[in-house]
Amino acid sequence: MNIFHFEDLIVLSKEELLSVLDKIDDIPTLPIVAAKLLKTVNNPNFSVKELAETVNMDQAITTKLLRVANSAFYAGNSETTSIDNAIMRLGVNQVRSIIIGVSVIKSFDSFSQFEFSIENFWKHSLAVAFLNKIVAEILQVDVSEDIWVSGIMHDIGKLIYAVYMPTLMTRLLSEVEREKISFFEAENKLLKFNHAEVGRWLCEKWSIPKKIKLVVASHHNPPINEFIMGKTTYLVGISHISDNIIKLSKIGNSGDFNSKLDSNIWNYFDKNKFDTKKLLSRVKGMREEVEDIFKTLKS
């Protein structure tokens, strides 16, 4: 495995770092079923039967997909017991979103994360995924079906740090603790790149849909208005809010608990509808659900 050290990385520009990453020969890959599914849904002539057959190729992923589909996040009036049923009830894009999220978590199963807790990282990410839906409802914003997987993926660049740049990760976490700043602020202080850019690079390697890739790249710096990214602006802004609220709630840990909302989000969200206390009260009941889903996805 390629391991890069803090002293060598600190001098690199973003472009130089991405060039270094391109040379890594054991970057995690998405499971076959997820890669094939992305290819299948990009074909305008695909059939639901073909999609179901693709998903059923991997029984472990199928089981986890159905568990997530029946969770509090997606639950309807009746239990989803088969892939065909899930596709009919949730829709093709929702199923695609769940499978990407499940597959991303599975992709890092065999990698050591050294001092960084992968368990706490995924709990934070799952909590952001769950809260995304609640934030959208409170703000009365109609967002895409990618809202769940956006939460799962938003900080994915940090896992590249943890796996391939452990001394860099350790130095950043130490800076966060010592200076009482956010992880993102520590990156801006010490580096010429950040985990959002690294996460975008990984999304491109995996051919992740553009909306999700933009959330990964921009969740710390949401756009100033909706004209820059169109409807994806709302997805980025909601993920930004959820990330900060979950940090305050301390469900999991992706590197810090420092929270600060970017004022640009109020250019396209109604601030009068934003009730922090209401959001935090909704989060209280989420912790158990996150723990439950995490156990399912890791089993």
ROMI-486994 format. One line per 4 residues: number of its first residue (from 1); their letters; for each residue x, y, z of N, C-alpha, C. Coordinates in steps of 0.1 Angstrom, whole numbers, plus 5000, padded with zeros to 4 digits. Layout:
NUM	A	X/Y/Z/X/Y/Z/X/Y/Z; ... .
END
This chain:
1	MNIF	5008/4988/5000/5000/5000/5000/5009/5013/5000; 5005/5023/4992/5012/5035/4992/5008/5043/5004; 5018/5047/5012/5016/5056/5024/5024/5069/5022; 5017/5080/5023/5024/5093/5021/5024/5100/5035 .
5	HFED	5035/5108/5037/5037/5114/5050/5035/5129/5050; 5031/5134/5061/5028/5148/5062/5039/5157/5057; 5051/5155/5060/5062/5163/5055/5063/5164/5040; 5059/5153/5033/5060/5153/5019/5048/5160/5012 .
9	LIVL	5037/5159/5019/5024/5164/5014/5022/5179/5016; 5027/5184/5026/5024/5198/5030/5029/5208/5019; 5038/5204/5011/5043/5213/5000/5035/5212/4987; 5027/5202/4986/5020/5199/4973/5008/5209/4971 .
13	SKEE	5007/5213/4958/4994/5220/4954/4983/5210/4952; 4971/5214/4951/4960/5205/4948/4963/5196/4936; 4967/5202/4925/4970/5195/4913/4981/5185/4915; 4991/5188/4922/5002/5179/4925/4997/5167/4933 .
17	LLSV	4989/5170/4943/4983/5159/4952/4975/5150/4944; 4966/5155/4935/4957/5146/4927/4966/5138/4918; 4977/5143/4913/4986/5135/4904/4992/5124/4912; 4995/5126/4925/5001/5116/4933/4990/5105/4936 .
21	LDKI	4978/5109/4938/4967/5100/4941/4965/5091/4929; 4966/5097/4917/4964/5089/4905/4973/5077/4904; 4984/5078/4911/4995/5067/4910/4992/5056/4920; 4983/5058/4929/4980/5047/4939/4974/5035/4932 .
25	DDIP	4979/5024/4935/4975/5012/4928/4964/5003/4935; 4961/5008/4947/4951/5000/4955/4939/5008/4960; 4936/5019/4953/4924/5027/4957/4912/5018/4958; 4904/5019/4968/4892/5011/4969/4883/5012/4957 .
29	TLPI	4876/5002/4953/4867/5002/4941/4853/4999/4946; 4843/5003/4939/4829/5000/4943/4827/4985/4939; 4819/4978/4947/4815/4965/4944/4810/4964/4930; 4811/4952/4924/4807/4950/4910/4792/4954/4908 .
33	VAAK	4784/4950/4917/4770/4953/4915/4767/4968/4914; 4774/4976/4922/4772/4991/4922/4778/4997/4909; 4789/4992/4905/4795/4997/4892/4786/4994/4880; 4781/4981/4880/4772/4977/4869/4759/4985/4870 .
37	LLKT	4754/4987/4882/4741/4994/4883/4743/5009/4878; 4754/5015/4881/4756/5029/4876/4756/5029/4860; 4762/5019/4855/4763/5017/4840/4749/5014/4835; 4741/5006/4842/4728/5002/4837/4718/5014/4837 .
41	VNNP	4718/5022/4848/4708/5033/4849/4712/5044/4839; 4724/5045/4835/4728/5055/4825/4724/5051/4811; 4719/5039/4809/4714/5035/4796/4699/5038/4796; 4695/5047/4787/4681/5051/4786/4671/5040/4783 .
45	NFSV	4676/5029/4778/4667/5018/4774/4667/5007/4784; 4672/5009/4796/4673/4998/4806/4659/4995/4811; 4657/4982/4816/4644/4978/4821/4645/4976/4836; 4634/4976/4843/4633/4974/4857/4638/4960/4860 .
49	KELA	4634/4950/4852/4639/4936/4853/4654/4935/4853; 4660/4942/4844/4674/4942/4843/4681/4948/4855; 4675/4959/4860/4680/4965/4872/4679/4956/4884; 4668/4949/4886/4666/4940/4897/4676/4928/4896 .
53	ETVN	4678/4923/4884/4688/4912/4882/4702/4917/4886; 4705/4929/4883/4718/4935/4886/4720/4935/4901; 4710/4940/4908/4711/4942/4923/4712/4928/4929; 4704/4918/4924/4704/4905/4930/4717/4897/4928 .
57	MDQA	4727/4903/4921/4740/4897/4919/4747/4896/4932; 4745/4905/4941/4752/4905/4954/4742/4904/4966; 4741/4893/4972/4731/4890/4982/4733/4899/4994; 4746/4901/4998/4749/4910/5009/4744/4924/5007 .
61	ITTK	4746/4929/4996/4742/4943/4993/4727/4943/4992; 4721/4933/4986/4706/4932/4985/4700/4933/4999; 4705/4925/5008/4700/4925/5022/4701/4938/5028; 4712/4945/5027/4714/4958/5033/4705/4969/5026 .
65	LLRV	4704/4968/5013/4695/4977/5006/4681/4976/5012; 4676/4964/5014/4662/4962/5019/4661/4967/5033; 4672/4966/5041/4671/4971/5055/4671/4986/5055; 4678/4992/5046/4678/5007/5046/4664/5012/5040 .
69	ANSA	4659/5004/5030/4646/5008/5024/4635/5008/5034; 4636/4999/5044/4626/4998/5055/4629/5005/5067; 4640/5014/5067/4644/5022/5078/4634/5034/5080; 4636/5041/5090/4627/5053/5093/4629/5063/5081 .
73	FYAG	4641/5063/5075/4643/5073/5064/4634/5071/5052; 4633/5058/5048/4625/5055/5036/4612/5049/5038; 4609/5044/5051/4597/5036/5053/4584/5041/5048; 4576/5033/5042/4563/5036/5037/4552/5030/5046 .
77	NSET	4541/5027/5040/4530/5020/5048/4532/5005/5049; 4540/4999/5041/4542/4985/5041/4557/4982/5040; 4561/4970/5044/4575/4966/5044/4579/4962/5029; 4591/4966/5025/4596/4962/5013/4603/4949/5014 .
81	TSID	4599/4938/5007/4605/4925/5009/4613/4919/4998; 4613/4927/4986/4621/4922/4975/4626/4934/4967; 4636/4931/4959/4642/4942/4951/4631/4948/4941; 4623/4939/4935/4613/4944/4926/4603/4953/4933 .
85	NAIM	4600/4950/4945/4591/4958/4954/4597/4971/4957; 4610/4970/4961/4617/4983/4964/4618/4992/4953; 4620/4987/4941/4621/4995/4929/4608/5002/4926; 4597/4994/4927/4584/4999/4925/4580/5010/4935 .
89	RLGV	4583/5008/4948/4579/5017/4958/4588/5029/4959; 4601/5027/4958/4610/5038/4959/4614/5045/4946; 4614/5038/4936/4618/5043/4923/4633/5039/4920; 4636/5040/4907/4649/5035/4903/4660/5044/4909 .
93	NQVR	4659/5057/4909/4669/5066/4914/4671/5064/4929; 4661/5062/4937/4662/5060/4951/4670/5047/4954; 4667/5037/4947/4674/5024/4948/4688/5026/4945; 4691/5033/4934/4705/5036/4930/4712/5043/4941 .
97	SIII	4706/5053/4947/4712/5061/4958/4715/5052/4970; 4706/5043/4974/4709/5034/4985/4720/5025/4982; 4721/5019/4970/4731/5010/4967/4745/5017/4967; 4745/5029/4961/4758/5036/4961/4763/5038/4976 .
101	GVSV	4754/5043/4984/4757/5045/4998/4762/5032/5005; 4755/5021/5004/4758/5009/5010/4772/5004/5004; 4774/5006/4991/4786/5001/4985/4798/5009/4989; 4796/5022/4991/4807/5031/4995/4813/5026/5009 .
105	IKSF	4803/5023/5018/4807/5018/5031/4815/5005/5030; 4809/4996/5022/4816/4983/5020/4830/4984/5014; 4832/4994/5006/4844/4995/4998/4856/4997/5007; 4854/5003/5019/4865/5006/5028/4866/4996/5040 .
109	DSFS	4859/4985/5039/4859/4975/5049/4872/4969/5052; 4880/4967/5042/4893/4960/5044/4905/4968/5046; 4903/4981/5047/4914/4991/5049/4915/4995/5064; 4928/4996/5068/4930/5001/5082/4930/5016/5082 .
113	QFEF	4924/5022/5092/4923/5036/5093/4932/5042/5104; 4941/5034/5110/4951/5038/5120/4944/5045/5132; 4947/5057/5135/4942/5063/5147/4928/5069/5145; 4923/5070/5132/4910/5076/5129/4899/5065/5130 .
117	SIEN	4889/5068/5137/4878/5058/5139/4868/5058/5128; 4869/5047/5120/4860/5045/5108/4846/5044/5113; 4844/5037/5124/4831/5035/5130/4824/5049/5133; 4831/5058/5140/4825/5071/5143/4823/5079/5130 .
121	FWKH	4832/5078/5120/4831/5085/5108/4818/5081/5101; 4815/5068/5100/4803/5064/5093/4791/5067/5100; 4791/5067/5113/4779/5072/5121/4776/5086/5119; 4787/5095/5118/4785/5109/5115/4778/5110/5101 .
125	SLAV	4784/5102/5091/4779/5103/5077/4764/5098/5076; 4761/5087/5083/4747/5082/5083/4738/5092/5089; 4742/5099/5100/4734/5109/5107/4731/5121/5098; 4741/5125/5090/4739/5136/5081/4729/5131/5070 .
129	AFLN	4731/5119/5065/4722/5114/5055/4707/5114/5060; 4705/5110/5072/4691/5110/5078/4686/5124/5080; 4695/5133/5085/4690/5146/5088/4687/5154/5075; 4694/5151/5064/4692/5158/5052/4677/5158/5048 .
133	KIVA	4670/5147/5050/4656/5146/5047/4648/5155/5056; 4651/5155/5069/4644/5163/5078/4646/5178/5075; 4658/5182/5072/4661/5196/5069/4653/5200/5057; 4653/5192/5047/4645/5195/5035/4630/5197/5038 .
137	EILQ	4625/5189/5046/4611/5190/5050/4608/5203/5058; 4617/5206/5067/4615/5218/5075/4616/5231/5066; 4626/5231/5057/4627/5242/5048/4618/5242/5036; 4610/5231/5035/4600/5230/5025/4607/5231/5011 .
141	VDVS	4618/5223/5010/4625/5223/4997/4624/5210/4991; 4621/5210/4978/4620/5197/4970/4633/5194/4964; 4640/5184/4970/4654/5181/4965/4653/5167/4959; 4665/5163/4953/4666/5151/4946/4666/5138/4954 .
145	EDIW	4665/5127/4948/4665/5114/4954/4679/5111/4959; 4689/5119/4956/4703/5117/4960/4706/5122/4974; 4696/5126/4981/4698/5133/4994/4704/5124/5005; 4701/5111/5004/4706/5101/5014/4721/5098/5011 .
149	VSGI	4724/5095/4998/4738/5092/4995/4747/5104/4996; 4741/5116/4994/4749/5128/4996/4755/5129/5010; 4746/5125/5020/4751/5125/5034/4762/5115/5036; 4760/5103/5030/4770/5092/5032/4783/5097/5026 .
153	MHDI	4783/5103/5015/4795/5106/5007/4802/5119/5011; 4795/5128/5018/4800/5142/5018/4815/5144/5023; 4819/5135/5032/4833/5136/5038/4842/5125/5033; 4839/5119/5023/4846/5107/5018/4861/5109/5016 .
157	GKLI	4865/5122/5013/4879/5125/5011/4887/5122/5024; 4881/5123/5036/4888/5121/5048/4893/5107/5049; 4886/5097/5043/4890/5084/5044/4903/5081/5036; 4904/5089/5025/4916/5088/5017/4928/5093/5026 .
161	YAVY	4926/5104/5033/4936/5108/5042/4940/5097/5052; 4929/5091/5058/4931/5081/5069/4938/5069/5064; 4935/5065/5052/4941/5052/5047/4955/5054/5042; 4957/5065/5034/4970/5067/5026/4979/5078/5032 .
165	MPTL	4973/5086/5041/4981/5097/5046/4979/5098/5061; 4982/5087/5068/4979/5087/5083/4986/5098/5091; 4998/5101/5088/5005/5112/5095/4999/5125/5093; 4994/5127/5081/4987/5140/5077/4974/5141/5086 .
169	MTRL	4966/5129/5086/4954/5129/5094/4957/5132/5108; 4967/5126/5114/4970/5128/5128/4974/5142/5131; 4981/5148/5121/4985/5163/5123/4973/5172/5123; 4964/5169/5113/4952/5177/5112/4943/5176/5125 .
173	LSEV	4941/5164/5130/4933/5162/5142/4940/5168/5154; 4953/5168/5154/4960/5175/5165/4958/5190/5165; 4958/5195/5152/4956/5210/5150/4942/5214/5154; 4932/5206/5151/4918/5208/5155/4917/5209/5170 .
177	EREK	4923/5199/5177/4922/5199/5191/4930/5210/5198; 4942/5213/5193/4950/5224/5199/4944/5238/5197; 4940/5240/5185/4935/5254/5181/4920/5256/5183; 4913/5245/5186/4898/5246/5187/4892/5252/5174 .
181	ISFF	4897/5246/5163/4891/5251/5150/4885/5238/5143; 4878/5241/5132/4873/5230/5125/4883/5222/5117; 4880/5210/5113/4889/5202/5104/4892/5210/5091; 4882/5216/5085/4884/5223/5073/4893/5235/5075 .
185	EAEN	4891/5242/5086/4900/5253/5089/4915/5249/5091; 4916/5237/5097/4930/5232/5099/4936/5229/5086; 4928/5223/5076/4933/5221/5063/4938/5234/5056; 4929/5244/5057/4932/5257/5051/4945/5263/5057 .
189	KLLK	4947/5260/5069/4959/5266/5076/4972/5259/5072; 4971/5245/5071/4983/5238/5069/4986/5233/5055; 4975/5232/5046/4977/5226/5033/4972/5235/5022; 4976/5231/5010/4971/5238/4998/4960/5230/4991 .
193	FNHA	4954/5221/4998/4943/5213/4993/4934/5209/5005; 4923/5203/5002/4914/5198/5013/4907/5186/5010; 4900/5180/5020/4893/5167/5018/4882/5167/5008; 4876/5179/5006/4865/5181/4997/4870/5178/4982 .
197	EVGR	4882/5184/4980/4888/5182/4966/4892/5168/4964; 4897/5162/4975/4901/5147/4974/4889/5139/4972; 4878/5142/4979/4866/5135/4978/4860/5135/4964; 4861/5147/4958/4856/5149/4944/4865/5140/4934 .
201	WLCE	4877/5139/4937/4886/5131/4929/4882/5116/4929; 4879/5112/4942/4874/5098/4943/4861/5096/4936; 4852/5105/4937/4839/5104/4930/4841/5103/4915; 4850/5110/4910/4853/5109/4895/4859/5095/4892 .
205	KWSI	4867/5090/4901/4873/5076/4899/4862/5066/4898; 4852/5068/4907/4841/5058/4908/4829/5061/4898; 4830/5072/4891/4819/5076/4882/4806/5079/4889; 4807/5085/4901/4796/5089/4909/4788/5100/4902 .
209	PKKI	4775/5100/4902/4767/5110/4895/4771/5125/4900; 4769/5134/4890/4774/5148/4892/4768/5155/4904; 4755/5153/4907/4749/5160/4919/4757/5156/4931; 4759/5143/4933/4766/5139/4945/4780/5144/4946 .
213	KLVV	4787/5144/4934/4801/5149/4934/4801/5164/4938; 4791/5171/4934/4791/5186/4937/4789/5188/4952; 4781/5179/4958/4779/5180/4973/4792/5177/4980; 4799/5167/4976/4812/5163/4982/4822/5175/4980 .
217	ASHH	4822/5181/4969/4832/5192/4966/4829/5205/4973; 4816/5207/4975/4811/5221/4979/4804/5222/4993; 4803/5211/5000/4795/5212/5012/4801/5221/5023; 4813/5225/5022/4819/5234/5032/4818/5249/5026 .
221	NPPI	4816/5250/5013/4815/5263/5007/4803/5263/4998; 4791/5263/5003/4779/5263/4994/4778/5275/4985; 4772/5274/4974/4772/5285/4964/4764/5297/4970; 4767/5308/4964/4760/5321/4969/4746/5322/4964 .
225	NEFI	4743/5315/4953/4729/5316/4948/4726/5303/4940; 4713/5301/4937/4709/5289/4930/4712/5289/4915; 4717/5300/4910/4720/5301/4896/4733/5294/4892; 4741/5291/4902/4755/5285/4900/4753/5270/4897 .
229	MGKT	4745/5263/4905/4744/5249/4904/4730/5244/4901; 4721/5254/4899/4707/5250/4897/4701/5243/4909; 4693/5233/4907/4686/5226/4919/4696/5219/4928; 4708/5216/4922/4718/5210/4931/4723/5219/4942 .
233	TYLV	4721/5232/4940/4724/5242/4951/4717/5238/4964; 4704/5234/4963/4697/5230/4975/4702/5218/4981; 4707/5208/4973/4712/5196/4979/4725/5199/4986; 4734/5208/4980/4746/5212/4987/4743/5219/5000 .
237	GISH	4734/5229/4999/4730/5237/5011/4725/5229/5022; 4716/5219/5019/4710/5211/5029/4721/5202/5036; 4730/5196/5028/4741/5188/5033/4750/5197/5042; 4752/5209/5038/4760/5218/5047/4753/5220/5060 .
241	ISDN	4740/5223/5060/4733/5225/5073/4733/5212/5081; 4730/5200/5075/4730/5188/5083/4743/5184/5089; 4754/5187/5081/4767/5184/5086/4770/5192/5099; 4766/5205/5099/4769/5213/5110/4760/5210/5122 .
245	IIKL	4748/5206/5120/4738/5202/5131/4743/5189/5137; 4747/5180/5129/4752/5167/5134/4765/5169/5142; 4773/5178/5138/4785/5181/5147/4781/5186/5160; 4771/5195/5161/4766/5200/5173/4760/5189/5182 .
249	SKIG	4754/5179/5175/4747/5168/5182/4756/5157/5187; 4768/5157/5181/4779/5148/5184/4774/5133/5182; 4768/5131/5171/4765/5117/5166/4776/5113/5157; 4785/5103/5162/4796/5100/5154/4807/5111/5155 .
253	NSGD	4817/5110/5147/4827/5120/5146/4835/5119/5133; 4835/5130/5125/4843/5129/5113/4856/5137/5114; 4859/5142/5126/4872/5149/5127/4871/5161/5136; 4859/5166/5138/4857/5177/5148/4842/5179/5151 .
257	FNSK	4840/5188/5161/4826/5191/5165/4823/5206/5163; 4832/5213/5156/4830/5227/5154/4820/5230/5143; 4810/5239/5146/4799/5241/5137/4798/5256/5133; 4796/5259/5120/4794/5273/5116/4787/5273/5102 .
261	LDSN	4775/5278/5102/4767/5279/5090/4772/5290/5081; 4774/5287/5068/4777/5298/5058/4765/5306/5055; 4766/5319/5057/4755/5329/5055/4750/5328/5041; 4757/5323/5031/4752/5323/5017/4740/5314/5016 .
265	IWNY	4738/5305/5024/4726/5296/5023/4713/5303/5024; 4713/5315/5031/4701/5322/5033/4697/5330/5021; 4705/5330/5010/4702/5336/4997/4692/5327/4990; 4690/5315/4994/4681/5306/4987/4672/5297/4996 .
269	FDKN	4675/5298/5009/4666/5292/5019/4659/5302/5027; 4647/5300/5032/4639/5309/5040/4644/5307/5055; 4651/5317/5060/4657/5317/5073/4646/5316/5084; 4634/5321/5081/4623/5321/5090/4618/5307/5093 .
273	KFDT	4621/5298/5084/4616/5284/5086/4627/5276/5093; 4639/5281/5095/4650/5274/5101/4649/5275/5116; 4646/5264/5122/4645/5264/5137/4655/5254/5143; 4666/5259/5148/4676/5250/5153/4671/5241/5164 .
277	KKLL	4663/5246/5173/4658/5238/5184/4650/5227/5179; 4641/5230/5169/4633/5219/5163/4641/5209/5157; 4652/5213/5150/4661/5204/5143/4668/5195/5153; 4673/5201/5164/4680/5193/5174/4671/5183/5181 .
281	SRVK	4658/5187/5183/4649/5178/5189/4646/5166/5180; 4646/5168/5167/4644/5157/5158/4656/5148/5158; 4668/5154/5160/4680/5146/5160/4681/5137/5172; 4675/5140/5183/4676/5132/5195/4671/5118/5193 .
285	GMRE	4660/5117/5185/4655/5103/5182/4662/5096/5171; 4672/5103/5165/4679/5097/5154/4691/5088/5158; 4696/5090/5170/4708/5083/5174/4707/5068/5173; 4696/5063/5179/4693/5049/5179/4692/5043/5165 .
289	EVED	4685/5051/5156/4683/5046/5142/4696/5045/5135; 4705/5055/5138/4718/5055/5131/4726/5043/5136; 4726/5040/5149/4733/5029/5155/4728/5016/5148; 4715/5015/5147/4708/5003/5141/4713/5001/5127 .
293	IFKT	4711/5011/5119/4715/5010/5105/4730/5007/5103; 4738/5014/5112/4753/5011/5111/4756/4996/5113; 4750/4990/5123/4752/4976/5126/4748/4968/5114; 4737/4971/5108/4732/4964/5096/4742/4965/5084 .
297	LKS	4747/4977/5082/4756/4979/5071/4769/4973/5073; 4773/4971/5085/4787/4966/5088/4786/4951/5090; 4775/4945/5091/4774/4930/5094/4776/4922/5081 .
END
